[in-house]
């Protein structure tokens, strides 16, 4: 039960960090156009380089949270992949068997 709560918190924080990364990236791209002479334009007292540093740090937090989320969900991920490949293998084998069976009937 505790592990599920931790997973949920990590998942929620990962989504928040992703959204913050996207918003900051768009803000930097649209709010600070690459025009000569505007390199020191400020917003809330910060220049573009400062906002870029914030965006990169938020991205690093997102990346770490995404890795933690992946590790915490590894067993579920592994089982899902295993079931998917077993299902495909079974379907492929069944299709080959049907084709082989039809060839012998003709």
Backbone torsions as a table, in degrees:
resi	resn	phi	psi	omega
1	UNK	NA	-42.0	179.2
2	UNK	-65.4	-41.0	-179.7
3	UNK	-62.2	-37.8	179.2
4	UNK	-66.4	-37.7	177.3
5	UNK	-65.9	-41.5	178.5
6	UNK	-62.8	-44.4	178.5
7	UNK	-58.5	-43.4	-179.0
8	UNK	-64.3	-42.9	178.5
9	UNK	-64.2	-45.7	178.9
10	UNK	-61.5	-43.3	179.3
11	UNK	-60.4	-46.3	-180.0
12	UNK	-62.4	-46.1	179.1
13	UNK	-64.5	-35.9	177.8
14	UNK	-62.7	-44.5	178.5
15	UNK	-63.0	-44.7	178.7
16	UNK	-60.7	-44.0	-180.0
17	UNK	-65.4	-37.5	177.4
18	UNK	-64.0	-47.4	-179.9
19	UNK	-61.8	-43.6	178.5
20	UNK	-61.3	-40.2	178.7
21	UNK	-62.8	-45.5	-179.9
22	UNK	-64.4	-46.7	-178.8
23	UNK	-62.1	-46.0	178.6
24	UNK	-63.3	-39.5	178.8
25	UNK	-62.8	-47.4	178.5
26	UNK	-63.4	-41.2	178.6
27	UNK	-59.3	-45.8	-179.6
28	UNK	-65.5	-43.9	-178.1
29	UNK	-66.7	-42.1	-175.9
30	UNK	-90.6	-31.1	-176.8
31	UNK	-84.3	-21.5	-179.9
32	UNK	-128.4	74.4	-178.3
33	UNK	-62.3	149.0	-178.4
34	UNK	-76.1	69.3	-180.0
35	UNK	-112.5	135.4	-179.9
36	UNK	-59.1	135.1	177.6
37	UNK	96.0	-11.5	-179.4
38	UNK	-105.0	13.1	-177.1
39	UNK	-62.3	-25.8	-178.3
40	UNK	-108.4	18.9	172.8
41	UNK	-62.8	139.1	-176.8
42	UNK	-118.0	156.1	171.2
43	UNK	-141.0	123.5	-174.9
44	UNK	55.3	34.5	176.7
45	UNK	80.4	4.5	-179.0
46	UNK	-115.1	140.7	176.0
47	UNK	-88.7	173.3	-176.9
48	UNK	-54.8	-42.4	-179.3
49	UNK	-60.5	-39.5	178.1
50	UNK	-64.4	-44.4	178.7
51	UNK	-63.9	-36.9	178.2
52	UNK	-64.7	-38.6	177.3
53	UNK	-64.7	-42.3	177.7
54	UNK	-61.6	-46.3	-179.6
55	UNK	-60.3	-42.3	-179.4
56	UNK	-66.4	-39.0	177.8
57	UNK	-66.6	-39.5	176.6
58	UNK	-64.8	-39.4	176.7
59	UNK	-61.3	-42.0	178.9
60	UNK	-62.6	-39.6	176.6
61	UNK	-62.2	-44.6	177.3
62	UNK	-58.1	-47.0	-177.9
63	UNK	-61.4	-43.9	179.3
64	UNK	-63.7	-45.6	179.1
65	UNK	-62.5	-39.3	179.0
66	UNK	-63.8	-40.8	178.2
67	UNK	-65.8	-44.3	178.0
68	UNK	-60.3	-44.1	179.4
69	UNK	-60.6	-42.9	178.8
70	UNK	-62.3	-44.5	180.0
71	UNK	-64.4	-44.7	-179.3
72	UNK	-63.7	-28.2	-177.9
73	UNK	-104.6	15.3	-174.9
74	UNK	-57.4	-46.2	-177.1
75	UNK	-62.6	-43.5	177.9
76	UNK	-63.3	-42.0	179.3
77	UNK	-62.7	-45.3	-179.3
78	UNK	-62.6	-43.0	178.7
79	UNK	-64.3	-41.0	179.6
80	UNK	-63.1	-44.5	178.1
81	UNK	-63.2	-45.0	-179.8
82	UNK	-59.6	-46.9	179.5
83	UNK	-63.9	-39.8	180.0
84	UNK	-62.4	-47.2	-179.2
85	UNK	-69.7	-36.3	176.9
86	UNK	-64.4	-40.9	179.3
87	UNK	-63.5	-45.9	179.6
88	UNK	-64.4	-41.3	179.7
89	UNK	-63.4	-42.6	178.8
90	UNK	-64.6	-43.6	179.4
91	UNK	-63.4	-41.6	180.0
92	UNK	-65.0	-44.4	179.2
93	UNK	-63.2	-42.1	179.8
94	UNK	-64.0	-41.5	179.4
95	UNK	-65.2	-40.5	177.9
96	UNK	-64.7	-40.6	179.3
97	UNK	-63.1	-42.8	178.8
98	UNK	-63.9	-42.9	179.3
99	UNK	-63.5	-45.3	179.1
100	UNK	-61.9	-41.8	179.3
101	UNK	-64.4	-41.0	179.9
102	UNK	-68.0	-36.6	179.6
103	UNK	-64.3	-38.0	-179.8
104	UNK	-73.0	-25.6	179.6
105	UNK	-75.3	-26.4	-176.4
106	UNK	-81.4	NA	NA
